């Protein structure tokens, strides 16, 4: 048994078993000697058990859920089951590089206040283009934050490790011990803003988030924005407001509400109406109206280990 700490790699699968298997195949190249992989299936239409287990992926355990727990709930389940003292929350539509885990875990040994380390994330189809090299600070009046280096060609401009404002949900190595202090992803978020919320609580807890430039992972997410789904319109809207309710003071929240009603809502309603996207419009409005019946106590609930 290696003296290096056990890392639990957690990925979610939802109707994308082929992509999940491609990720698992890439982990065979990992040179870190001490890890386990937990695949959480979020109630896929077709049970992935036969396809995954037939391909002999080492150190891999598959858990098949009866219901879709979303990004937040699925990863929380994996974190609770993880045996490692570190958990690597990573998207199934990524492919790892061989020395990724060694690079990501190294900073933890030198600074006890580091809670999360994220690699440089690049696009799989265009590996010279950056998706993530850290995050700008969340705007406390608009609820928006932007990835540093997004869509830029990698010419070494982000090759130094720096502390940053948020982890990226596609690839984040987390010290499990701190999650007992700050809590897990908020279960009710389901999709979107959950890693922003966790990152804010980690920073508020006195811990640091490090962007480690030497670590690289490739993400198969399209560089084009594509057509927004009603599901995204609902959860992105609902959780953006939830994040602001959880992490802003009264003045900031009042400004955000004015911004929401006089800028975001007219613009979104006009866009969906002109595009004939009535389902998107309905989902967007439901995301806003959800908050009229949800108390601050419910909004501020924490999910714990």
Secondary structure, DSSP 8 states (H G I E B T S, - for coil): --SS--EEEEEEESS-HHHHHHHHHHHTT---SSEEEEEEE---SS--HHHHHTT--TTEEEEE-SS--HHHHHHHHHHHH--SSEEEEE-TTEEE-TTHHHHHHHGGGT-TTEEEEEEEEEESTTTTBEEES-B----TTT----BTTTT-B-SSTT-S-EE-S---TTEEEEEHHHHHHH----GGG-SSSHHHHHHHHHHHTT-EEEEEEEEEEEE---SS-----HHHHHHHHHHHHHHHHHH--HHHHHHHHHHIIIIIHHHHHHHHHHTT-HHHHHHHHHHHHGGGG--HHHHT-----
